[in-house]
Amino acid sequence: MTTSSFLINGEPSDGMVPATDSSVLRGDGCFEVIRAYGTAPFRLDDHLDRLAVSAAMLDLELPSIGDIAKWVHRSAEEFPDSAVRIVVTRGSTVPGVEGEPLVIVFAHSSGATDQPARLYPVPAPWHSAGVAWELAGAKTISYGPNLASTRTAKKAGFEDALLTTVDGTMLEGPTFSVGWVVDGVLETPGIDLGILDSITRRVVFELADALEVPIVEVSTPLARLGEASECLAFSTIREVQAVTAVGSFEFDPGPTTARLADAFSALVVG
């Protein structure tokens, strides 16, 4: 089995989405991905709160959050130790073609790896980089430019991309947050740069505080990595992952990354 059963609006489904759906035609919708450890979805309430914010920004009406939570638990119980995905669409936007809004829930293998990552800097002119706009902070399904940056990085011989502004300010990965360590301080791009308010990023902040690791949000150019002793990525799928290269900057997996990764593992196992 590669996925759990698909649930669409709470009912078992074959997972097929109409070609007239907004998600297919316009990339119009929002989503969340939640790690299930065993059958327990991690930080489910935080993810559902963010889903509700994204839906409101897109003017999408959700069923009750309690119902969506039940669907997530059902998928996690069917496919333990997985990633549970929620996708919300607007339904059909084709004139004369009816199609109700969809909430699709299913679980699949997380694809997580313990190996360090190597990142390639890619300018992201599509990124708001802190400029206010209607969907700032929404987790939408329109990931085409981000995925293109990952392909660019792979063609250059790296695993994934590190997005920057056109003038070189560091932002985030296509699907993850980043940080680096300078003189024992964990630095990470600030939310005011328009990066995603990652749930895992929030957890890393909590763990750093508990471990007395100083952490600061910054706006800084890629050249700052020349002063860093460690670099790391964090996301729902990656958890806390060492980064051993960003372009020409190279790093050894370091003690701060290891402490945060161990603390994260202890949190989700506990």
C-alpha positions as CSV (number, residue, x, y, z in Angstrom):
1,M,0.0,0.0,0.0
2,T,1.5,3.4,-1.0
3,T,-1.3,5.5,0.4
4,S,-4.2,5.3,2.8
5,S,-7.7,5.3,1.4
6,F,-8.7,8.7,0.0
7,L,-11.3,10.7,1.9
8,I,-13.1,13.4,-0.1
9,N,-15.4,15.5,2.1
10,G,-15.2,12.8,4.6
11,E,-16.4,9.9,2.3
12,P,-14.2,7.1,0.9
13,S,-13.1,7.9,-2.6
14,D,-10.9,6.7,-5.5
15,G,-9.0,10.0,-5.1
16,M,-10.0,11.2,-8.6
17,V,-10.5,14.9,-8.9
18,P,-12.6,16.4,-11.8
19,A,-10.6,18.1,-14.5
20,T,-12.9,21.1,-14.0
21,D,-11.8,21.5,-10.4
22,S,-10.1,24.8,-9.4
23,S,-7.0,22.8,-8.2
24,V,-6.5,21.3,-11.6
25,L,-7.3,24.3,-13.8
26,R,-5.9,27.2,-11.7
27,G,-3.9,25.8,-8.8
28,D,-6.5,27.5,-6.6
29,G,-6.6,26.0,-3.1
30,C,-4.6,25.4,0.1
31,F,-3.1,22.5,1.8
32,E,-1.3,21.1,4.9
33,V,1.0,18.1,5.5
34,I,1.1,16.6,9.0
35,R,3.5,13.9,10.2
36,A,1.9,10.9,11.9
37,Y,4.2,9.3,14.5
38,G,2.6,5.9,14.9
39,T,-1.0,6.9,14.6
40,A,-0.6,10.3,16.3
41,P,-0.7,13.4,14.0
42,F,2.0,15.8,15.3
43,R,0.8,19.3,16.2
44,L,-2.5,18.7,14.5
45,D,-4.2,21.7,16.1
46,D,-1.5,24.1,14.8
47,H,-1.8,22.7,11.3
48,L,-5.5,22.9,11.3
49,D,-5.4,26.5,12.6
50,R,-3.1,27.4,9.8
51,L,-5.3,25.6,7.3
52,A,-8.2,27.7,8.5
53,V,-6.2,30.9,8.0
54,S,-5.2,29.9,4.5
55,A,-8.7,29.0,3.6
56,A,-10.0,32.3,4.9
57,M,-7.5,34.3,2.9
58,L,-8.6,32.4,-0.2
59,D,-12.3,32.8,0.6
60,L,-12.7,29.1,0.8
61,E,-15.4,27.7,3.1
62,L,-14.2,24.7,5.2
63,P,-16.3,22.1,6.9
64,S,-15.9,22.0,10.7
65,I,-12.3,21.7,11.9
66,G,-13.4,18.9,14.1
67,D,-14.5,16.9,11.1
68,I,-11.3,17.5,9.3
69,A,-9.4,16.4,12.4
70,K,-11.4,13.1,12.5
71,W,-10.5,12.5,8.8
72,V,-6.8,13.1,9.6
73,H,-6.9,10.7,12.5
74,R,-8.7,8.1,10.3
75,S,-6.0,8.3,7.7
76,A,-3.2,8.1,10.3
77,E,-4.7,5.0,11.8
78,E,-4.9,3.4,8.4
79,F,-1.4,4.3,7.5
80,P,0.8,4.8,10.6
81,D,4.2,6.6,10.5
82,S,3.2,8.6,7.5
83,A,2.6,12.0,6.1
84,V,-1.1,13.0,6.1
85,R,-2.0,15.5,3.4
86,I,-5.1,17.8,3.4
87,V,-5.9,19.6,0.1
88,V,-8.8,22.1,-0.1
89,T,-10.2,23.2,-3.4
90,R,-12.8,25.6,-4.7
91,G,-14.6,23.1,-6.8
92,S,-15.5,23.7,-10.5
93,T,-14.9,27.2,-11.8
94,V,-16.0,26.3,-15.4
95,P,-19.1,28.1,-16.5
96,G,-22.1,25.7,-16.6
97,V,-20.2,22.8,-14.9
98,E,-21.1,22.1,-11.4
99,G,-18.5,20.8,-8.9
100,E,-18.5,21.2,-5.1
101,P,-15.5,22.4,-3.1
102,L,-13.4,19.4,-2.1
103,V,-11.5,18.6,1.1
104,I,-9.2,15.7,0.2
105,V,-7.4,13.8,3.0
106,F,-5.0,10.9,2.6
107,A,-1.8,9.5,4.1
108,H,1.4,8.5,2.2
109,S,5.0,7.6,3.0
110,S,6.9,10.6,4.3
111,G,10.0,10.0,2.2
112,A,12.1,11.2,5.1
113,T,15.8,10.6,5.1
114,D,18.6,10.8,7.8
115,Q,21.1,12.0,5.2
116,P,22.3,15.6,5.2
117,A,21.2,18.0,2.4
118,R,23.2,20.0,-0.1
119,L,21.4,23.1,-1.3
120,Y,21.9,25.4,-4.3
121,P,21.1,29.1,-4.1
122,V,18.3,30.1,-6.5
123,P,16.9,33.6,-6.8
124,A,13.1,33.7,-6.4
125,P,11.6,36.7,-8.0
126,W,8.2,35.3,-7.4
127,H,8.7,35.4,-3.6
128,S,7.0,38.3,-1.8
129,A,10.1,38.7,0.3
130,G,8.1,40.7,2.9
131,V,6.0,42.8,0.5
132,A,2.4,42.7,1.7
133,W,-0.2,41.1,-0.6
134,E,-3.5,39.3,-0.4
135,L,-2.2,35.8,0.2
136,A,0.9,36.7,2.3
137,G,1.4,33.7,4.7
138,A,-1.2,31.4,3.0
139,K,-0.1,27.9,2.3
140,T,-1.5,27.6,-1.2
141,I,-1.2,24.7,-3.6
142,S,0.5,27.0,-6.3
143,Y,4.0,25.6,-5.9
144,G,5.1,25.6,-9.5
145,P,7.9,28.1,-9.1
146,N,9.2,26.4,-6.0
147,L,9.3,23.0,-7.7
148,A,11.1,24.6,-10.6
149,S,13.8,25.8,-8.2
150,T,14.3,22.3,-6.9
151,R,14.8,21.0,-10.5
152,T,17.3,23.8,-11.1
153,A,19.2,22.7,-8.0
154,K,19.2,19.1,-9.0
155,K,20.5,19.9,-12.4
156,A,23.4,21.7,-10.7
157,G,24.2,18.5,-8.7
158,F,22.5,19.4,-5.4
159,E,19.5,17.9,-3.6
160,D,17.4,21.0,-3.3
161,A,17.3,24.8,-3.5
162,L,17.8,27.7,-1.0
163,L,15.6,30.5,-2.2
164,T,17.0,34.1,-2.1
165,T,15.7,37.5,-3.1
166,V,17.0,38.8,-6.5
167,D,19.6,40.7,-4.5
168,G,20.8,37.7,-2.5
169,T,19.0,37.9,0.8
170,M,18.3,34.4,2.1
171,L,14.7,33.3,2.5
172,E,13.8,29.6,2.8
173,G,13.8,26.3,0.9
174,P,11.1,25.5,-1.6
175,T,9.4,23.3,1.1
176,F,11.4,23.9,4.2
177,S,12.9,26.6,6.6
178,V,16.6,27.1,7.0
179,G,19.0,28.3,9.7
180,W,22.7,28.5,10.4
181,V,24.9,28.8,13.4
182,V,27.3,31.7,13.9
183,D,29.3,31.8,17.2
184,G,26.9,29.5,18.9
185,V,23.8,31.6,17.8
186,L,21.2,30.0,15.6
187,E,20.2,32.5,12.9
188,T,17.2,32.1,10.6
189,P,15.3,34.4,8.2
190,G,12.6,36.3,9.8
191,I,8.9,35.9,9.2
192,D,8.8,39.5,8.1
193,L,10.6,38.4,4.9
194,G,7.4,36.6,3.8
195,I,8.6,33.1,4.5
196,L,6.1,30.5,5.6
197,D,5.2,30.4,9.3
198,S,6.4,26.8,9.5
199,I,5.0,24.7,12.3
200,T,8.3,22.8,12.5
201,R,10.1,26.2,12.7
202,R,7.9,27.1,15.7
203,V,8.9,23.8,17.3
204,V,12.6,24.5,16.7
205,F,12.3,27.8,18.4
206,E,10.7,26.1,21.4
207,L,13.5,23.5,21.5
208,A,16.2,26.1,21.1
209,D,14.8,28.0,24.1
210,A,14.6,24.8,26.2
211,L,18.2,23.9,25.3
212,E,19.4,27.5,25.9
213,V,20.5,27.9,22.3
214,P,20.3,31.6,21.4
215,I,18.2,32.2,18.3
216,V,17.7,35.3,16.3
217,E,15.6,36.2,13.2
218,V,17.6,38.1,10.6
219,S,17.6,39.5,7.1
220,T,21.0,38.8,5.7
221,P,22.8,38.1,2.4
222,L,24.0,34.7,1.3
223,A,27.6,35.7,2.1
224,R,26.7,35.5,5.8
225,L,27.1,31.7,5.5
226,G,30.9,32.3,5.1
227,E,30.8,33.0,8.9
228,A,28.6,30.0,9.8
229,S,29.9,26.8,11.4
230,E,26.7,24.8,10.8
231,C,23.7,25.0,8.5
232,L,20.4,23.2,8.9
233,A,16.9,22.7,7.3
234,F,13.7,22.0,9.1
235,S,10.2,21.0,8.0
236,T,7.4,18.5,8.7
237,I,9.1,15.9,6.5
238,R,12.8,16.8,7.2
239,E,12.3,17.4,10.9
240,V,15.8,18.9,11.8
241,Q,18.3,18.0,9.0
242,A,22.0,18.9,8.7
243,V,23.0,20.8,5.6
244,T,26.5,20.2,4.4
245,A,26.7,22.6,1.5
246,V,24.9,25.8,0.2
247,G,26.5,26.4,-3.2
248,S,30.2,26.9,-2.6
249,F,29.8,27.1,1.2
250,E,30.5,23.8,3.0
251,F,29.7,22.7,6.5
252,D,30.2,19.7,8.8
253,P,27.2,18.5,10.7
254,G,27.6,20.3,14.1
255,P,26.6,20.0,17.7
256,T,23.8,22.5,17.6
257,T,22.1,20.7,14.8
258,A,22.6,17.4,16.6
259,R,21.1,18.7,19.8
260,L,18.1,20.1,18.1
261,A,17.6,17.0,16.0
262,D,17.8,14.8,19.1
263,A,15.4,17.0,21.0
264,F,13.0,16.9,18.2
265,S,13.2,13.1,18.0
266,A,12.6,12.8,21.7
267,L,9.6,15.1,21.4
268,V,7.9,13.2,18.7
269,V,8.7,9.8,20.1
270,G,7.6,10.8,23.6
